[in-house]
Each structure stands twice: as C-alpha cells, then as structure tokens.
C-alpha cells in the first residue's frame, strides 16, 4: 500500500488556490507563485536570511516560493511570506518584522499589490 504524504496534499491545495485566485482577480503574481511551487522539491527556492537582508528594503513585503533558512541576521524590518520556514528563520524574522504563510498573504492581499518574489 502506498504511503500518503499529507504535505503533498497541502501543497496541491495551495497551488490550486493560487491558480484560482489568479484567474478571479486577474493577478499574474499568484500564477507565477503556483508555477514555482509546482516545480520539483530540488528546484524549489531556498533563501537564507542574509540574502533577505541584502536584497530587501525596510518595510518591504516579499514572498519566497520555497523555504527560508536561518543563516544570517536581519538589520531592518521586512515582511516575509514563504511556503515554509526553518525554526531559526521564523524566530529571526518575527523579531524584526513578520513571517507569514502564503495563504495568509492571499487572504490579506488578494490583489497582490506591493509584493515581490525573492529567490
């Protein structure tokens, strides 16, 4: 009997929601995120905190279609949404800014305004 991976079901649901929202709101960023998340796990983006610190500005909002890892420190406030976070990354981002899930961003900002994809 095949093992059921609940993480895959969760990801498939998120991708379907992103595509649906993209069509409903006519916003390309959600479609782009869905396409990035559909890629194999090895091709998915992995971003360390030092890269977020280097490539973001104060009070900017970014989305990582993959995982955020905790190497480095943040020197400014930034809001980061990602498919997943390491425990250390979540803690470091929460101290300076906000760490959110992609679903929370879809609910709070369905038009996809002022969001940048990093990774």
DSSP file (Angstrom, degrees, kcal/mol; ACC not computed):
  #  RESIDUE AA STRUCTURE BP1 BP2  ACC     N-H-->O    O-->H-N    N-H-->O    O-->H-N    TCO  KAPPA ALPHA  PHI   PSI    X-CA   Y-CA   Z-CA
    1    1 A X              0   0    0      0, 0.0     2,-0.1     0, 0.0     0, 0.0   0.000 360.0 360.0 360.0 135.6    0.0    0.0    0.0
    2    2 A X        -     0   0    0      1,-0.1     2,-0.4     0, 0.0     0, 0.0  -0.436 360.0-117.0 -74.4 142.9    1.3    3.4   -1.0
    3    3 A X        -     0   0    0     -2,-0.1     2,-0.5     1,-0.0    -1,-0.1  -0.640  24.1-134.6 -79.8 133.3    2.2    5.9    1.8
    4    4 A X        -     0   0    0     -2,-0.4     2,-0.8     4,-0.0     3,-0.1  -0.794  11.7-152.5 -92.3 125.1    0.1    9.1    1.7
    5    5 A X    >>  -     0   0    0     -2,-0.5     4,-1.3     1,-0.2     3,-0.6  -0.864   6.3-166.7-100.5 108.9    2.1   12.3    2.1
    6    6 A X  H 3> S+     0   0    0     -2,-0.8     4,-2.2     1,-0.2     5,-0.2   0.786  86.2  63.6 -66.9 -27.8   -0.1   15.0    3.7
    7    7 A X  H 3> S+     0   0    0      1,-0.2     4,-2.3     2,-0.2    -1,-0.2   0.888 101.8  50.9 -63.2 -38.8    2.4   17.7    2.8
    8    8 A X  H <> S+     0   0    0     -3,-0.6     4,-2.6     2,-0.2    -1,-0.2   0.886 109.2  50.3 -66.2 -38.7    1.9   16.9   -0.9
    9    9 A X  H  X S+     0   0    0     -4,-1.3     4,-2.0     2,-0.2    -2,-0.2   0.893 110.9  49.5 -65.4 -39.0   -1.9   17.2   -0.5
   10   10 A X  H  X S+     0   0    0     -4,-2.2     4,-2.1     2,-0.2    -2,-0.2   0.914 112.5  47.2 -64.5 -43.6   -1.4   20.6    1.3
   11   11 A X  H  X S+     0   0    0     -4,-2.3     4,-2.6     2,-0.2    -2,-0.2   0.909 110.3  52.0 -65.2 -43.1    0.9   21.8   -1.4
   12   12 A X  H  X S+     0   0    0     -4,-2.6     4,-2.1     1,-0.2    -1,-0.2   0.895 110.3  49.3 -61.2 -39.9   -1.5   20.7   -4.2
   13   13 A X  H  X S+     0   0    0     -4,-2.0     4,-2.3     2,-0.2    -1,-0.2   0.905 110.6  49.9 -65.1 -41.8   -4.4   22.6   -2.4
   14   14 A X  H  X S+     0   0    0     -4,-2.1     4,-2.5     2,-0.2    -2,-0.2   0.914 110.5  49.9 -63.2 -43.5   -2.2   25.7   -2.1
   15   15 A X  H  X S+     0   0    0     -4,-2.6     4,-2.3     1,-0.2    -1,-0.2   0.912 110.8  49.5 -62.0 -43.2   -1.3   25.6   -5.8
   16   16 A X  H  X S+     0   0    0     -4,-2.1     4,-2.3     1,-0.2    -1,-0.2   0.907 111.4  49.2 -62.9 -41.9   -5.0   25.2   -6.8
   17   17 A X  H  X S+     0   0    0     -4,-2.3     4,-2.6     2,-0.2     5,-0.2   0.897 110.2  51.4 -64.1 -40.7   -6.0   28.1   -4.6
   18   18 A X  H  X S+     0   0    0     -4,-2.5     4,-2.1     2,-0.2    -2,-0.2   0.923 111.8  46.3 -62.5 -44.4   -3.2   30.3   -6.1
   19   19 A X  H  X S+     0   0    0     -4,-2.3     4,-1.9     2,-0.2    -2,-0.2   0.907 113.0  49.8 -64.9 -41.6   -4.3   29.5   -9.7
   20   20 A X  H  X S+     0   0    0     -4,-2.3     4,-2.7     1,-0.2    -2,-0.2   0.927 112.0  47.2 -63.1 -45.8   -8.0   30.1   -8.8
   21   21 A X  H  X S+     0   0    0     -4,-2.6     4,-2.7     1,-0.2     6,-0.3   0.871 108.7  56.0 -64.5 -37.1   -7.2   33.5   -7.2
   22   22 A X  H  X>S+     0   0    0     -4,-2.1     5,-1.2    -5,-0.2     4,-0.9   0.904 112.0  42.2 -61.0 -42.3   -5.0   34.4  -10.2
   23   23 A X  H  <5S+     0   0    0     -4,-1.9    -2,-0.2     3,-0.2    -1,-0.2   0.925 116.1  48.2 -70.9 -45.4   -7.9   33.9  -12.5
   24   24 A X  H  <5S+     0   0    0     -4,-2.7    -2,-0.2     1,-0.2    -3,-0.2   0.922 124.2  29.5 -62.4 -46.0  -10.5   35.5  -10.3
   25   25 A X  H  <5S-     0   0    0     -4,-2.7    -1,-0.2    -5,-0.2    -2,-0.2   0.484 101.2-127.2 -95.3  -4.2   -8.5   38.7   -9.6
   26   26 A X  T  <5 +     0   0    0     -4,-0.9     2,-0.5    -5,-0.3    -3,-0.2   0.936  57.8 148.6  55.3  49.2   -6.6   38.7  -12.9
   27   27 A X     >< -     0   0    0     -5,-1.2     4,-0.7    -6,-0.3     3,-0.5  -0.969  39.3-159.8-119.5 122.4   -3.3   38.9  -11.0
   28   28 A X  H  > S+     0   0    0     -2,-0.5     4,-2.3     1,-0.2     5,-0.2   0.741  82.1  72.0 -74.8 -24.1   -0.2   37.3  -12.5
   29   29 A X  H  > S+     0   0    0      1,-0.2     4,-2.2     2,-0.2    -1,-0.2   0.869  96.4  51.2 -63.5 -35.5    1.8   37.1   -9.3
   30   30 A X  H  > S+     0   0    0     -3,-0.5     4,-2.2     2,-0.2    -1,-0.2   0.892 110.1  49.4 -69.1 -38.1   -0.4   34.3   -7.9
   31   31 A X  H  X S+     0   0    0     -4,-0.7     4,-2.4     2,-0.2    -2,-0.2   0.910 110.3  51.2 -64.8 -41.4    0.0   32.3  -11.1
   32   32 A X  H  X S+     0   0    0     -4,-2.3     4,-2.2     1,-0.2    -2,-0.2   0.909 110.1  48.9 -62.5 -42.9    3.8   32.8  -11.0
   33   33 A X  H  X S+     0   0    0     -4,-2.2     4,-2.4     2,-0.2    -1,-0.2   0.908 110.4  51.4 -63.0 -41.3    3.9   31.5   -7.4
   34   34 A X  H  X S+     0   0    0     -4,-2.2     4,-1.4     1,-0.2    -2,-0.2   0.917 110.2  49.0 -61.8 -43.3    1.8   28.5   -8.3
   35   35 A X  H  X S+     0   0    0     -4,-2.4     4,-0.6     1,-0.2    -1,-0.2   0.897 111.7  49.2 -63.8 -40.1    4.2   27.7  -11.2
   36   36 A X  H >< S+     0   0    0     -4,-2.2     3,-0.7     1,-0.2    -1,-0.2   0.886 111.3  48.9 -66.3 -38.3    7.2   28.0   -8.9
   37   37 A X  H 3< S+     0   0    0     -4,-2.4    -1,-0.2     1,-0.2    -2,-0.2   0.718 102.3  63.5 -75.0 -20.4    5.7   25.8   -6.3
   38   38 A X  H 3< S+     0   0    0     -4,-1.4    -1,-0.2    -5,-0.2    -2,-0.2   0.685  83.3 100.1 -75.1 -17.8    4.8   23.1   -8.9
   39   39 A X  S << S-     0   0    0     -3,-0.7     5,-0.1    -4,-0.6    -3,-0.0  -0.213  91.2 -82.4 -64.6 158.9    8.5   22.6   -9.6
   40   40 A X    >>  -     0   0    0      1,-0.1     3,-1.3     3,-0.1     4,-0.8  -0.209  42.9-107.4 -59.2 155.9   10.2   19.5   -8.1
   41   41 A X  G >4 S+     0   0    0      1,-0.3     3,-0.8     2,-0.2    -1,-0.1   0.852 119.6  56.4 -55.4 -38.9   11.4   20.0   -4.5
   42   42 A X  G 34 S+     0   0    0      1,-0.2    -1,-0.3     3,-0.0    -2,-0.1   0.768 108.6  47.6 -66.3 -25.4   15.1   20.1   -5.6
   43   43 A X  G <4 S+     0   0    0     -3,-1.3    -1,-0.2     2,-0.1    -2,-0.2   0.531  88.3 109.4 -92.7  -7.6   14.2   23.1   -7.9
   44   44 A X  S << S-     0   0    0     -3,-0.8    22,-0.2    -4,-0.8     2,-0.2  -0.342  78.7 -97.2 -70.2 152.6   12.3   25.0   -5.3
   45   45 A X  E     -a   66   0A   0     20,-1.0    22,-2.2    -9,-0.1     2,-0.4  -0.433  32.4-168.0 -77.2 140.9   13.9   28.1   -4.0
   46   46 A X  E     -a   67   0A   0     73,-0.3     2,-0.4    20,-0.2    22,-0.2  -0.995  10.0-175.2-127.3 123.4   15.8   28.2   -0.7
   47   47 A X  E     -a   68   0A   0     20,-2.4    22,-2.8    -2,-0.4     2,-0.2  -0.970  13.5-146.9-125.9 131.8   16.7   31.6    0.7
   48   48 A X  E >>  -a   69   0A   0     -2,-0.4     4,-1.5    20,-0.2     3,-0.8  -0.582  28.9-113.0 -90.3 159.4   18.8   32.4    3.7
   49   49 A X  H 3> S+     0   0    0     20,-1.1     4,-2.6    22,-0.3    23,-0.2   0.840 114.4  62.3 -62.3 -34.5   18.1   35.4    6.0
   50   50 A X  H 3> S+     0   0    0     21,-2.1     4,-1.8     1,-0.2    -1,-0.2   0.851 103.5  50.1 -63.0 -30.9   21.3   37.2    4.9
   51   51 A X  H <> S+     0   0    0     -3,-0.8     4,-2.6     2,-0.2    -1,-0.2   0.889 109.0  51.2 -71.3 -38.7   20.0   37.3    1.3
   52   52 A X  H  X S+     0   0    0     -4,-1.5     4,-1.1     1,-0.2    -2,-0.2   0.917 111.2  48.8 -61.0 -41.6   16.7   38.8    2.5
   53   53 A X  H  < S+     0   0    0     -4,-2.6    -2,-0.2     1,-0.2    -1,-0.2   0.891 114.6  45.4 -63.9 -39.7   18.7   41.4    4.4
   54   54 A X  H  < S+     0   0    0     -4,-1.8    -2,-0.2    -5,-0.2    -1,-0.2   0.877 120.5  35.4 -72.6 -39.4   20.9   42.1    1.3
   55   55 A X  H  < S+     0   0    0     -4,-2.6     2,-0.3    -5,-0.1    -1,-0.2   0.351 105.5  73.7-104.8   5.4   18.1   42.3   -1.3
   56   56 A X     <  -     0   0    0     -4,-1.1     2,-0.2    -3,-0.2     3,-0.1  -0.819  64.9-138.8-117.2 160.5   15.2   43.9    0.6
   57   57 A X    >   -     0   0    0     -2,-0.3     3,-1.5     1,-0.1     2,-0.1  -0.638  44.3 -70.5-107.0 169.2   14.5   47.4    1.9
   58   58 A X  T 3  S+     0   0    0      1,-0.3    20,-0.2    -2,-0.2    -1,-0.1  -0.360 117.9   5.5 -60.7 135.5   13.0   48.5    5.2
   59   59 A X  T 3  S+     0   0    0     18,-2.9    -1,-0.3     1,-0.2    19,-0.2   0.703  94.7 147.0  61.9  25.2    9.3   47.7    5.5
   60   60 A X  E <   - b   0  78A   0     -3,-1.5    19,-2.6    17,-0.6     2,-0.5  -0.532  43.5-135.3 -86.2 157.5    9.2   45.7    2.2
   61   61 A X  E     + b   0  79A   0     53,-0.4    55,-1.5    17,-0.2     2,-0.3  -0.967  28.8 174.0-116.7 122.5    7.0   42.7    1.6
   62   62 A X  E     -cb 116  80A   0     17,-2.6    19,-2.4    -2,-0.5     2,-0.4  -0.911  20.1-149.7-128.8 155.1    8.5   39.7   -0.1
   63   63 A X  E     -cb 117  81A   0     53,-2.6    55,-2.5    -2,-0.3     2,-0.6  -0.982   3.9-160.2-123.8 135.3    7.4   36.1   -1.0
   64   64 A X  E     - b   0  82A   0     17,-3.0     2,-2.3    -2,-0.4    19,-1.2  -0.957  10.5-151.4-113.9 112.1    9.7   33.1   -1.2
   65   65 A X  E    S+     0   0A   0     -2,-0.6   -20,-1.0    53,-0.4     2,-0.2  -0.372  81.6  19.5 -80.7  63.8    8.1   30.2   -3.2
   66   66 A X  E    S-a   45   0A   0     -2,-2.3    18,-1.9   -22,-0.2    17,-1.0  -0.824 109.4 -28.2 175.1-136.1   10.1   27.7   -1.2
   67   67 A X  E     -ab  46  84A   0    -22,-2.2   -20,-2.4    -2,-0.2     2,-0.5  -0.878  39.0-146.5-117.7 143.7   11.9   27.6    2.2
   68   68 A X  E     -ab  47  85A   0     16,-1.9    18,-2.4    -2,-0.4     2,-0.2  -0.928  18.8-159.3-106.4 128.3   13.6   30.3    4.3
   69   69 A X  E     -a   48   0A   0    -22,-2.8   -20,-1.1    -2,-0.5   -23,-0.0  -0.704  21.0-121.3-107.4 161.0   16.6   29.2    6.3
   70   70 A X        +     0   0    0     -2,-0.2     2,-0.4   -22,-0.2   -22,-0.1   0.206  61.6 128.0 -92.5  14.7   18.1   31.0    9.3
   71   71 A X        +     0   0    0      2,-0.0   -21,-2.1   -22,-0.0   -22,-0.3  -0.588  67.6   9.5 -74.5 123.4   21.7   31.8    8.3
   72   72 A X  S    S-     0   0    0     -2,-0.4     2,-0.3   -23,-0.2   -23,-0.1  -0.478  82.8 -88.2 105.6-177.6   22.4   35.4    8.8
   73   73 A X        -     0   0    0     -2,-0.2     2,-0.4   -24,-0.1   -20,-0.1  -0.945  24.2-123.0-134.0 154.1   20.7   38.3   10.6
   74   74 A X        -     0   0    0     -2,-0.3   -24,-0.1    18,-0.1     3,-0.1  -0.831  16.3-174.0 -96.3 134.8   18.2   41.0    9.6
   75   75 A X        +     0   0    0     -2,-0.4     2,-0.3     2,-0.0    -1,-0.1   0.501  69.9  31.6-102.5  -7.6   19.1   44.6   10.0
   76   76 A X  S    S-     0   0    0    -19,-0.1     2,-0.3   -18,-0.0    20,-0.1  -0.902  92.5 -82.5-144.2 170.3   15.7   46.0    9.1
   77   77 A X        +     0   0    0     -2,-0.3   -18,-2.9    20,-0.1   -17,-0.6  -0.605  51.9 161.6 -79.2 131.1   12.0   45.3    9.3
   78   78 A X  E     -b   60   0A   0     -2,-0.3    20,-1.3    15,-0.3     2,-0.5  -0.992  33.8-136.1-149.0 143.4   10.7   43.1    6.5
   79   79 A X  E     -bd  61  98A   0    -19,-2.6   -17,-2.6    -2,-0.3     2,-0.4  -0.900  26.6-171.1-101.7 128.1    7.6   41.0    6.0
   80   80 A X  E     -bd  62  99A   0     18,-3.0    20,-3.2    -2,-0.5     2,-0.4  -0.974  11.8-171.6-126.1 128.1    8.3   37.6    4.5
   81   81 A X  E     +bd  63 100A   0    -19,-2.4   -17,-3.0    -2,-0.4     2,-0.3  -0.954  20.7 160.1-113.3 138.2    5.8   35.0    3.3
   82   82 A X  E     -bd  64 101A   0     18,-1.7    20,-0.7    -2,-0.4   -17,-0.2  -0.968  52.7-114.2-151.1 163.9    7.0   31.6    2.3
   83   83 A X  E    S-     0   0A   0    -19,-1.2     2,-0.3   -17,-1.0   -16,-0.2   0.891 101.5  -4.9 -67.4 -39.3    5.9   28.0    1.8
   84   84 A X  E     -b   67   0A   0    -18,-1.9   -16,-1.9   -20,-0.2     2,-0.3  -0.993  61.8-155.8-153.7 157.9    8.0   27.0    4.8
   85   85 A X  E     -b   68   0A   0     -2,-0.3   -16,-0.2   -18,-0.2     2,-0.2  -0.954  23.3-120.9-128.8 146.6   10.5   28.4    7.3
   86   86 A X     >  -     0   0    0    -18,-2.4     4,-2.5    -2,-0.3     5,-0.2  -0.519  37.4-110.4 -75.1 160.5   13.2   26.8    9.5
   87   87 A X  H  > S+     0   0    0      1,-0.2     4,-2.0     2,-0.2     5,-0.1   0.907 118.9  49.1 -60.3 -42.4   12.6   27.4   13.2
   88   88 A X  H  > S+     0   0    0      2,-0.2     4,-2.4     1,-0.2    -1,-0.2   0.900 111.2  49.2 -64.9 -42.1   15.5   29.7   13.4
   89   89 A X  H  > S+     0   0    0    -21,-0.2     4,-2.7     2,-0.2     5,-0.3   0.917 109.5  51.7 -64.3 -43.7   14.5   31.8   10.4
   90   90 A X  H  X S+     0   0    0     -4,-2.5     4,-2.2     1,-0.2    -1,-0.2   0.911 112.0  47.3 -59.7 -42.5   10.9   32.1   11.7
   91   91 A X  H  X S+     0   0    0     -4,-2.0     4,-1.4    -5,-0.2    -2,-0.2   0.929 113.3  46.9 -65.4 -46.6   12.2   33.4   15.0
   92   92 A X  H  X S+     0   0    0     -4,-2.4     4,-1.1     1,-0.2     5,-0.2   0.897 114.7  46.1 -64.8 -41.5   14.7   35.9   13.5
   93   93 A X  H  X S+     0   0    0     -4,-2.7     4,-3.5     1,-0.2     3,-0.4   0.905 109.7  54.6 -68.6 -40.3   12.1   37.3   11.0
   94   94 A X  H  < S+     0   0    0     -4,-2.2    -1,-0.2    -5,-0.3    -2,-0.2   0.799 102.8  58.2 -64.2 -28.6    9.5   37.6   13.7
   95   95 A X  H  < S+     0   0    0     -4,-1.4    -1,-0.2    -5,-0.1    -2,-0.2   0.877 121.9  23.0 -67.8 -37.4   11.8   39.7   15.9
   96   96 A X  H  < S-     0   0    0     -4,-1.1    -2,-0.2    -3,-0.4    -3,-0.1   0.780 135.6 -22.7-100.0 -33.6   12.3   42.4   13.2
   97   97 A X  S  < S-     0   0    0     -4,-3.5     2,-0.4    -5,-0.2   -18,-0.2  -0.274  87.8 -49.8-145.8-131.8    9.2   42.0   11.0
   98   98 A X  E     -d   79   0A   0    -20,-1.3   -18,-3.0    -2,-0.1     2,-0.5  -0.977  28.1-158.7-129.3 140.4    6.5   39.5   10.1
   99   99 A X  E     +d   80   0A   0     -2,-0.4     2,-0.3   -20,-0.2   -18,-0.2  -0.981  28.5 170.6-115.3 118.7    6.8   35.9    9.0
  100  100 A X  E     -d   81   0A   0    -20,-3.2   -18,-1.7    -2,-0.5     2,-0.2  -0.803  32.6-115.4-126.2 163.0    3.6   34.8    7.2
  101  101 A X  E  >  -d   82   0A   0     -2,-0.3     4,-1.5   -20,-0.2   -18,-0.2  -0.587  32.6-114.3 -89.6 162.5    2.3   31.8    5.2
  102  102 A X  H  > S+     0   0    0    -20,-0.7     4,-2.3     1,-0.2     5,-0.2   0.866 117.0  57.8 -64.9 -35.3    1.4   32.3    1.5
  103  103 A X  H  > S+     0   0    0      1,-0.2     4,-2.0     2,-0.2    -1,-0.2   0.894 103.6  52.3 -62.1 -39.6   -2.3   31.5    2.4
  104  104 A X  H  > S+     0   0    0      1,-0.2     4,-2.4     2,-0.2    -1,-0.2   0.895 109.8  49.1 -63.5 -39.1   -2.3   34.4    4.9
  105  105 A X  H  X S+     0   0    0     -4,-1.5     4,-2.8     2,-0.2    -2,-0.2   0.903 108.6  53.0 -66.7 -41.1   -1.0   36.8    2.2
  106  106 A X  H  < S+     0   0    0     -4,-2.3    -1,-0.2     1,-0.2    -2,-0.2   0.888 113.2  44.3 -60.4 -39.3   -3.6   35.6   -0.3
  107  107 A X  H  < S+     0   0    0     -4,-2.0     3,-0.4     1,-0.2    -2,-0.2   0.902 120.2  39.1 -73.0 -41.8   -6.3   36.3    2.2
  108  108 A X  H  < S+     0   0    0     -4,-2.4    -2,-0.2     1,-0.2    -3,-0.2   0.760 131.5  23.5 -82.1 -26.0   -5.0   39.7    3.3
  109  109 A X    ><  +     0   0    0     -4,-2.8     3,-1.7    -5,-0.2    -1,-0.2  -0.507  64.1 161.7-139.6  66.6   -3.8   41.0   -0.1
  110  110 A X  T 3  S+     0   0    0     -3,-0.4   -85,-0.1     1,-0.3   -80,-0.1   0.734  76.6  60.0 -64.8 -21.3   -5.8   39.2   -2.9
  111  111 A X  T 3  S-     0   0    0      2,-0.1    -1,-0.3   -85,-0.0    -5,-0.1   0.629 103.4-132.2 -80.0 -12.9   -4.9   41.8   -5.5
  112  112 A X    X   +     0   0    0     -3,-1.7     3,-0.7    -7,-0.2     2,-0.2   0.807  41.3 171.7  69.6  31.3   -1.2   41.1   -4.9
  113  113 A X  T 3   +     0   0    0      1,-0.2    -1,-0.2     3,-0.0     3,-0.1  -0.519  59.8   2.3 -78.1 140.4   -0.2   44.8   -4.5
  114  114 A X  T 3  S+     0   0    0      1,-0.2     2,-0.4    -2,-0.2   -53,-0.4   0.840  93.0 136.8  56.9  40.8    3.4   45.7   -3.4
  115  115 A X    <   -     0   0    0     -3,-0.7     2,-0.4   -55,-0.1    -1,-0.2  -0.955  33.6-167.0-117.5 137.0    4.6   42.1   -3.3
  116  116 A X  E     -c   62   0A   0    -55,-1.5   -53,-2.6    -2,-0.4     2,-0.4  -0.977  17.1-133.0-124.7 137.9    8.0   41.0   -4.6
  117  117 A X  E     -c   63   0A   0     -2,-0.4     2,-0.4   -55,-0.2   -53,-0.2  -0.755  25.3-169.9 -89.5 132.4    9.2   37.4   -5.2
  118  118 A X              0   0    0    -55,-2.5   -53,-0.4    -2,-0.4   -73,-0.1  -0.937 360.0 360.0-121.3 143.0   12.7   36.7   -3.9
  119  119 A X              0   0    0     -2,-0.4   -73,-0.3   -55,-0.1    -1,-0.1   0.403 360.0 360.0 133.2 360.0   14.8   33.6   -4.5
